Amino acid sequence: MPQIKDVLLGCTGIALCLLAWEIAGRALGPALLAPPSLVAVDYVGLLRQGDMLRELGFSLRQMAIGFVLACLVGMPLGVVMGRSSLADAIFRPWVSMFVVTSTAALIPLLIMVLGTGLLLRVTIVFLACVWYIALTAYNGARGVSPQQITAARSFSASRFQIFWKIMLPALYPYLLTGARIGLVHAIRAMVMAEMFVIIGYGGLVHRAGLLVETGPLLGLLLTLMIVSLLLNWLLRDAGRRLAPWYEQQRVTL
Amino acid sequence: MRPNIPRSVAPVAGGAVAADGTWTAAERPGAIAGRLLAHNRVVSALSIVVGLAIWQIAAGQVSDFILPAPLAVFERFADPTWLARLLRALSNSLTQLSLGFALSFCTAVPLGIVIGRSTVLTRMFEPVINALYAIPPVAFVPFLIIWFGLFLEARVALVFLMSFFDILVVVIAGARDVRRPLIDVGQSFGASHVQRLRLIVLPALLPFLFAALRVGSARAINGMITAELFFAAVNLGALMKRASQNFDSAAVLSVVVLVCLLGLAAQSLINMLESHFLRWHVRT
């Protein structure tokens, strides 16, 4: 019963915001802010034209390369840092330095080093999300219960067994949360890099900004929002399916 | 944490309070961390030195245009004319940073408290906030150009946009976290609405406000440099663009280092303020 009420309240909130947007859009005119009714029409046009979805697929494939690489590097890095104080001391200054460095500031430098091709975009996505993934894994690895490890050790579990049977299950929700946080940053970095060198989906957004009407631009933003929410939901759903017993466990960073 | 208790007494005292589990858990890792800290600082410093040395050697193998050596960047900072230009650009950049950040903090905090304190409002606006948060702020750049042009107003707007939702989300979480019994006690002692807000909700919210400051300032600094690169290139962004057109990669990197140092300085300043004002709060 409370779920239905929540959904209804959520829908009311969305409806209220759409209404406010519609009124503001009608008042300001489509050159400044296209109302949702107009955006919907433009959106159908964008879908028919086919450019949007094609560029989106192109951009997402490139983002996926950077994101997967970041997971492959960031997760083990974070776990090692969390479990070994030596590794923590070695990598911590670098990680905390890179995590505050804004990716946008690195773009001009990276363009000089890597050019404006695929390598640049993959590197930017990688650099934007790897530190967040590592830090979340680090928090998880530090939180593994020492009692459980001691208990396993006193039952003469090998190091591999301790890692496989205790560490990994305890880390699992953190790795997943890290991946979700990383994904948000990966999408942001993807759009930023593409808008800078004007290619792919970001290039499309840039070109839509040059039009007189704001309808197509808002439509493109709408698609980005849907993609971001969908990917996030997919990751969470995959997590639930793989390990339903972590449903209750909430990880916050 | 009470550092004035001698180590030999600590386990006994810890054992005594162990029943509610608040003391031993906080004290033991703290003590170990304290001992390791001295040793770890040396390793961290070594790690930076070794890393920079490897970078210097690697940079020697390739062209200066491509990978600037750390020493070349240091030379840049030592060059008084370049340093003066850097600092002047930075002080100009700080205008939009402080304006945008102040604006987003002053709007996001009250809004977050109002939404977070009411279950109905939280349920109503959570989906909308999540949806807006999911849009990369840089994608709003063409939109901001239409509304605010290419100069200061647009830069302030981007800084605002990039930090607003991050602050809002943290404040909402904080406002929801205030423990119900505390408010009930206040109510039963006849505290008015304003008194409950000032004496119970706001103090409980303080740790979250510092978290919001930490997240928000990092995002705002990010927004500051992003704005200077994506709108009309001015200040630090202009220095960067001009240097990269001249293939002066050491100069470009010196700007990146400056922005990074600004971020680190902001983080440690906020941490210092937090440990000063929030001595009662143990960060977990």
Interface residues (C-beta under 8 A of the other chain):
Chain A: K5 D6 L9 G10 T12 G13 I14 L16 C17 A31 L32 S85 L86 D88 A89 I90 F91 R92 P93 W94 S96 M97 V100 T101 S102 T103 A104 A105 L106 I107 P108 L109 I111 M112 V113 V184 I187 R188 M190 V191 M192 M195 F196 G202 V205 H206 A208 G209 L210 T214 L217 L218 L220 L221 L224 M225 S228 L229 N232 T252
Chain B: L36 H39 N40 R41 V43 S44 S47 I48 G51 F65 I66 L67 V120 R123 M124 F125 E126 P127 V128 N130 A131 L132 A134 I135 P136 P137 V138 A139 F140 V141 P142 F143 I145 I146 W147 A173 A218 I221 N222 I225 T226 L229 F230 M240 K241 A243 S244 F247 S249 V252 L253 V255 V256 V259 C260 G263 L264 Q267
